[in-house]
Amino acid sequence: MTGFPDGFVWGVATSAYQIEGAAQEGGRGVSVWDTFSHAPGRTRGGATGDVTCDHYHRWPGDVALLRELGVGAYRFSVAWPRVQPGGRGRANPAGVAFYDRLMDELLGVGVQPWVTLHHWDLPQELEDAGGWLSRDTAHRFEEYAFLVGERLADRAAAFMTLNAPSVVTLRGYAHGTHVPGRTLGLGAFPAAHHQLLGHGLAARALREAGARQVGIANQYAPALPATDRDADVEAAGLLDALRHHLFTDPLLRAAYPAPVLDLLREHAPQVLEAVRPGDLDVIAAPLDVLGVNDAPPEWVRADPRRPFGVAPEPAPTGVAGPEALTQTLLDLKDRYGDACPPLVVTGRGRALPDAPDADGRVRDAARIRSLEAHIEATRLAVQKGAPVSGYLAWTLMDNFEWADGFDQRCGLVHVDFGTQVRTRKDSFSWYQAWLREQA
C-alpha cells in the first residue's frame, strides 16, 4: 500500500500503569490508580496494576519484541509516582534510572522513544490535595516535566504531555467511572482547564530542557446524530463540543468553544473562575504534534430527561468504525486549518477474548482486519489532505485495561498474567510483515 509521506512514523504504544507492575518497588509512590483499583467494585474482577505485565523487571525482553516487530517508534509513559513519589520535590534516582536504561536500550535497537509524561497515574498525594481540580497540580506537573526533560530530552524523539485529558475529566471527575471516581457533572470543568494549563506549562518546561518535539494526545470518539432531526443533530454537536472541542480549541484557537461556555454560564457559572487572565496564552503555545487516540463513534439522541439533553446510543448494527477515523483526521484539518499541527494516531486497538489454541497459536483475525482497516482509513485521510505523520498502534501486549481489568485484551502479544509468558499473536506477524513492506 502506498500513499503515506516520507518519514511516516510506524509504531506501537503502551502506558506505565498498564504494564509496569512493581507498584511498591524502586521507591515508587502511590498513584490514584493504585488507590482506585484496590477499592472494592471499581475494576472488573478486582484487578489491579500491582503486577500486570511485570514490565519493570521484564523490559529487556519486551524491547526485544519491539525490535523483532520492526517498529520505528515506541510510545510509552513515565510513571509520575515513580519519578516523584509524592508529586513534588526531587526526582527519585531509581525511578529515573529505569527510564534511562529503557531509553538507551530502545535507541540501541533502532526504536525512537516517544515519551508520554502523564497517562492517568497521578500521585495520590496530589489527588489528596485536590487533584486536577486544584490549580497547584498544573504547577506540580510543570516541575515534574522539567525533571523528566532534563534526563530524557536528549534521547526522546517526542514528548506527549498528557494522554486523553478528556477521559480524565469526563470519566474521572464528571461521571465517576474512572479515577478519582467523582461525579461532579459540569463541576468537572476546572479539571479540564487545569490539565490544559498543566500541558502548556509542561510544554514550556520541556522546551527549556531541550525537547525536540512536544505534543499532547486526546481521545476522539465522533458523536453522530441518531436521526436527521434538528434536536438530535444539536445534541450530537453539544457532545462533540464537550468531548473534543473543549480539549482542542484552547490548544489551537486559544479559546473555549462557544457551546460549552454557554452551557457553563447557564448551569455552572462559578466553574469559569478557574480560567485566569493569560491562561489561554500558556495553553495555546505552539504544538509540534497532536496525538489522536481514536475511539469508536457513538450515536446520539436528544433526551431532555438526561444530562445536557444528550442520550448516547449503541452504534446501529453493521456500522463499522474505521471510516470515523478518516473523518476525525479530516475534521481536525478543516476545523483548525493552518493552526492544525502534524497529526499522529497515538492509540487505536481492538479488544478480543484472545487465548492460545491447542497448538499455542493465538488466532486474532478480527484484530488484523481492524488494524488493516484503520491503517487504510489513515491513508485515505492523508490522501484527502490531512497532515498525518504517524500511526502508533494500541498496543504492544495485553495489559491492565483500567476499569475493565484483564478481561479486555488489546495486544499484539498475548500475556499469560499468571506465568508472564508472552506469545506473539497472528496480528503481531501481520503488522511485522506490513512494516517490512513499508521499509
C-alpha positions in Angstrom: 0.0 0.0 0.0 1.4 3.4 -0.9 0.1 6.9 0.0 2.0 7.7 3.1 4.5 10.5 3.2 8.2 10.0 3.5 9.3 9.8 7.1 5.9 8.5 8.3 6.3 7.0 11.8 5.1 3.5 12.4 5.0 2.1 16.0 3.1 0.8 18.9 2.1 2.2 22.3 1.7 1.3 26.0 1.4 3.1 29.3 3.2 2.8 32.6 0.4 1.7 35.0 -1.0 -0.8 32.5 2.3 -2.7 32.0 5.0 -1.9 34.6 3.8 -3.6 37.8 6.4 -3.3 40.6 3.9 -1.0 42.3 5.9 -0.9 45.6 9.5 -1.2 44.2 12.2 1.2 43.4 10.9 4.0 45.6 7.7 4.4 43.6 4.9 6.3 45.4 1.2 5.5 45.4 -0.8 6.6 42.3 -4.5 7.3 42.1 -5.0 4.1 40.1 -3.4 2.1 42.9 -6.0 3.5 45.3 -8.9 3.2 42.9 -8.2 -0.3 41.7 -7.8 -1.6 45.3 -11.2 -0.2 46.2 -14.0 -2.9 46.1 -16.1 -2.8 42.9 -14.0 -0.3 41.0 -12.5 -2.7 38.5 -13.8 -5.8 36.8 -12.8 -8.9 38.9 -11.0 -6.6 41.4 -8.0 -6.4 39.0 -5.1 -4.1 39.9 -1.9 -3.0 38.2 0.3 -4.3 41.1 2.0 -6.8 38.7 0.2 -6.8 35.4 2.8 -7.5 32.7 5.8 -7.1 35.1 7.4 -4.9 32.5 9.5 -3.2 35.2 11.5 -6.5 35.5 11.0 -7.9 32.0 11.6 -4.8 29.9 14.7 -6.2 28.1 12.6 -9.0 26.7 9.8 -6.5 25.8 12.3 -4.3 23.9 13.4 -7.4 22.1 9.8 -7.9 21.0 9.8 -4.3 19.6 12.9 -5.0 17.7 11.5 -8.2 16.3 8.3 -6.5 15.3 10.2 -3.9 13.4 8.6 -0.7 14.6 10.3 2.6 14.2 8.8 4.2 17.3 7.5 3.1 20.7 5.2 5.4 22.7 5.4 4.6 26.5 4.6 6.7 29.5 6.7 7.7 32.5 5.0 6.9 35.8 4.9 10.2 37.7 4.9 8.5 41.1 8.0 6.5 40.1 9.9 9.7 39.3 8.3 11.9 42.0 6.7 9.6 44.6 4.7 12.3 46.2 4.3 14.5 43.1 6.7 17.2 44.2 10.3 17.7 45.1 13.5 16.0 43.9 13.5 13.1 41.4 13.7 9.6 42.7 17.0 8.3 41.3 15.9 4.7 41.0 12.8 5.8 39.0 14.7 7.9 36.6 17.3 5.2 36.2 14.7 2.8 35.0 13.6 5.1 32.2 17.3 5.9 31.4 18.0 2.3 30.8 14.8 1.8 28.8 15.6 4.7 26.5 19.2 3.6 25.8 18.0 0.1 25.0 15.3 1.3 22.6 17.8 3.5 20.8 20.2 0.6 20.7 17.7 -1.4 18.7 16.8 1.4 16.4 13.4 2.4 18.0 12.5 6.0 18.6 11.3 6.7 22.1 8.0 8.7 22.2 7.6 9.7 25.9 4.2 10.4 27.5 4.6 12.3 30.7 1.2 11.6 32.2 -1.1 8.6 31.3 -3.6 8.9 34.2 -1.4 7.8 37.1 -1.4 11.0 39.2 0.5 10.7 42.5 -2.1 10.0 45.2 -0.7 12.8 47.4 -1.6 15.3 44.7 -5.1 13.9 44.4 -5.5 14.2 48.2 -4.6 17.9 47.8 -7.3 18.4 45.1 -6.0 16.6 42.1 -6.7 18.3 38.8 -9.4 20.4 40.4 -6.5 22.2 42.0 -4.5 24.8 40.1 -1.4 23.8 42.0 -1.4 20.4 40.3 -0.7 22.2 37.0 2.4 23.8 38.5 3.5 20.5 40.0 3.2 19.0 36.6 5.4 21.7 35.2 8.1 20.9 37.8 7.8 17.2 37.0 8.1 17.8 33.3 11.3 19.7 33.7 12.8 16.9 35.8 11.9 14.3 33.2 13.1 16.6 30.4 16.4 17.2 32.0 17.2 13.5 31.9 15.4 12.2 28.8 15.1 15.1 26.3 18.4 14.4 24.7 17.1 11.0 23.5 13.4 11.4 23.1 12.0 11.7 19.6 8.9 13.4 21.0 7.1 14.1 24.3 3.4 13.9 24.7 2.5 15.9 27.9 -0.9 14.3 28.6 -2.8 11.3 27.4 -6.6 11.9 26.9 -7.4 14.7 29.3 -11.0 14.4 28.1 -11.2 10.8 29.6 -9.7 12.0 32.9 -12.2 14.9 33.1 -15.4 13.2 31.9 -14.9 9.6 33.2 -12.9 10.6 36.3 -14.4 13.8 37.5 -17.8 14.2 35.8 -19.2 10.6 35.7 -17.0 8.7 38.3 -16.3 5.5 36.3 -12.5 6.2 36.3 -10.1 7.8 38.8 -10.8 9.6 41.0 -14.4 8.4 40.9 -16.0 11.9 41.3 -19.5 12.7 39.9 -19.3 16.4 39.6 -21.0 16.8 36.2 -20.3 20.3 34.9 -18.3 20.9 38.1 -15.5 18.9 36.5 -14.6 21.8 34.2 -11.7 23.0 36.4 -10.1 19.6 36.0 -10.2 20.1 32.2 -8.8 23.6 32.5 -6.0 22.7 34.9 -4.9 19.8 32.8 -4.7 22.0 29.7 -2.8 24.7 31.8 -0.5 21.9 33.0 0.1 20.9 29.4 1.1 24.5 28.5 3.4 24.9 31.5 4.9 21.4 30.9 5.5 22.2 27.2 7.4 25.3 28.1 9.5 23.3 30.7 10.3 20.6 28.2 11.5 23.1 25.6 13.7 24.7 28.2 15.1 21.2 28.9 15.9 20.7 25.2 12.9 18.7 23.9 12.8 18.3 20.1 9.1 17.8 19.7 6.3 18.5 22.2 2.6 17.5 21.8 -0.4 16.2 23.5 -2.8 13.3 22.8 -6.5 13.3 23.2 -9.3 10.8 22.6 -11.7 11.4 19.7 -14.9 9.4 19.6 -17.2 11.0 17.0 -20.7 11.9 18.2 -23.1 11.3 15.4 -26.9 12.1 15.4 -29.1 9.1 15.6 -31.5 10.7 13.1 -31.5 13.9 11.0 -33.9 15.6 13.4 -32.6 19.0 14.4 -32.8 18.1 18.1 -30.6 15.0 17.5 -28.1 17.0 15.4 -27.9 19.6 18.1 -27.4 17.0 20.8 -24.6 15.4 18.8 -22.9 18.8 18.3 -23.0 19.5 22.0 -21.5 16.1 22.9 -18.8 16.7 20.3 -18.0 20.1 21.9 -17.8 18.6 25.4 -15.6 15.7 24.4 -13.4 17.2 21.7 -13.5 20.9 21.1 -13.3 21.6 24.8 -9.9 20.0 24.8 -8.6 21.1 21.4 -9.9 24.6 20.8 -7.9 26.1 23.7 -4.7 24.5 22.2 -5.2 25.7 18.7 -7.5 28.7 19.0 -6.7 30.0 22.5 -10.4 29.9 23.3 -13.0 27.5 24.7 -15.9 26.5 22.3 -19.0 28.7 22.5 -21.5 25.9 23.1 -19.6 24.8 26.2 -19.2 28.3 27.5 -22.9 28.9 27.0 -23.7 25.7 28.9 -21.5 26.6 31.8 -22.7 30.2 32.0 -26.3 28.9 32.3 -25.8 26.0 34.7 -22.5 26.3 36.5 -21.0 29.9 36.1 -18.8 29.5 39.1 -16.5 27.0 37.4 -15.4 29.5 34.9 -13.5 31.3 37.7 -10.8 28.6 37.1 -9.8 30.5 34.0 -7.4 33.4 34.8 -6.0 36.1 32.5 -3.1 34.7 30.5 -4.0 31.1 30.9 -5.2 30.6 27.4 -2.0 32.1 26.0 0.0 29.5 28.0 -2.3 26.6 26.8 -2.0 27.7 23.2 1.8 27.5 23.0 2.8 26.0 19.6 2.5 22.2 19.2 4.8 20.0 17.1 2.3 17.2 17.1 -1.3 16.4 18.1 -2.0 12.8 19.1 -5.3 11.3 18.1 -6.5 8.4 20.2 -9.2 7.0 18.0 -12.3 5.5 19.7 -15.5 4.1 18.0 -18.2 6.6 17.1 -21.3 7.0 19.2 -24.8 7.7 18.1 -26.6 10.4 20.0 -30.3 11.2 20.5 -31.8 14.2 22.2 -33.4 13.4 25.5 -34.5 16.2 27.8 -34.5 13.8 30.8 -30.8 13.2 30.5 -27.9 15.5 31.5 -27.4 18.2 28.8 -30.3 16.6 26.9 -28.0 14.1 25.4 -28.6 10.3 25.3 -25.7 8.2 23.7 -26.8 5.0 22.0 -25.0 1.9 20.6 -24.0 2.1 17.0 -26.5 0.7 14.5 -26.0 -2.9 13.6 -23.4 -3.3 10.8 -21.9 0.2 11.1 -18.1 0.0 11.2 -15.7 2.4 12.8 -12.7 2.8 10.6 -14.3 5.5 8.4 -14.8 7.5 11.5 -11.1 7.8 11.9 -10.8 9.2 8.4 -13.4 11.8 9.3 -11.8 12.7 12.6 -8.5 13.4 11.0 -10.2 15.5 8.2 -12.3 17.3 10.7 -9.2 18.4 12.7 -7.7 19.7 9.4 -10.8 21.5 8.4 -11.6 23.0 11.8 -8.2 24.3 12.6 -6.7 25.0 9.1 -3.2 26.3 9.2 -3.2 26.0 13.0 -3.5 22.2 12.8 -0.1 20.6 13.7 1.0 17.3 12.3 -1.3 14.6 13.5 -0.3 11.1 14.8 -2.7 8.3 15.5 -1.5 7.6 19.0 -3.9 4.8 20.0 -6.3 2.5 18.2 -6.8 -1.1 19.3 -9.2 -3.9 19.2 -10.3 -5.8 22.4 -10.9 -9.5 21.9 -11.1 -12.5 24.2 -7.8 -14.0 23.0 -6.3 -17.2 24.1 -3.8 -19.7 22.7 -5.3 -22.7 21.0 -4.2 -26.3 21.3 -1.0 -25.7 19.3 -0.2 -22.5 21.2 -1.1 -20.1 18.4 -3.3 -17.0 19.1 -5.5 -16.5 16.1 -6.9 -13.0 16.1 -8.1 -12.4 12.6 -10.6 -9.8 13.7 -7.8 -7.7 15.2 -5.9 -8.0 11.9 -8.9 -6.8 10.0 -9.4 -3.9 12.3 -5.7 -2.9 12.2 -5.7 -3.1 8.4 -8.9 -1.1 8.1 -7.7 1.7 10.4 -4.4 1.9 8.6 -6.4 2.2 5.3 -8.6 4.9 7.0 -5.5 6.8 7.9 -4.2 6.5 4.3 -7.5 7.9 3.0 -7.2 10.9 5.3 -3.7 11.5 4.1 -4.9 11.3 0.5 -7.5 13.9 1.2 -5.1 16.3 2.7 -5.0 15.6 6.5 -1.5 16.3 7.8 -0.9 12.8 9.4 2.7 11.9 10.1 2.5 8.7 12.1 0.5 5.7 13.3 1.2 4.1 16.7 -1.0 1.0 17.2 -2.5 0.1 20.6 -1.0 -2.0 22.0 2.2 -4.0 22.1 0.9 -6.5 24.6 -2.2 -7.4 26.6 -2.3 -5.4 29.8 -4.4 -3.9 32.6 -7.2 -2.2 30.8 -8.3 0.2 33.5 -11.8 -0.4 34.9 -12.1 -3.4 32.6 -9.2 -5.1 34.4 -7.7 -8.0 32.4 -10.9 -9.0 30.6 -10.1 -6.8 27.6 -7.1 -8.0 25.6 -5.9 -5.5 23.0 -2.2 -6.5 22.5 -0.3 -7.8 19.5 1.3 -10.1 22.1 -0.7 -12.4 24.4 0.3 -12.2 28.0 -0.4 -15.0 30.5 -0.7 -13.0 33.6 -0.1 -16.0 35.8 3.2 -17.1 34.2 4.2 -13.9 32.3 4.7 -15.9 29.2 4.5 -13.7 26.1 3.0 -15.3 22.9 3.1 -13.5 19.6 -0.4 -13.3 18.1 -1.2 -13.6 14.4 -1.7 -9.8 14.4 2.0 -9.4 15.5 3.1 -11.3 12.5 0.7 -9.4 10.2 2.0 -6.0 11.5 5.5 -7.2 11.3 5.1 -8.1 7.6 3.3 -4.8 7.0 6.2 -2.8 8.5 8.7 -4.7 6.3 6.7 -3.7 3.2 6.8 -0.1 4.3 10.6 -0.3 4.8 
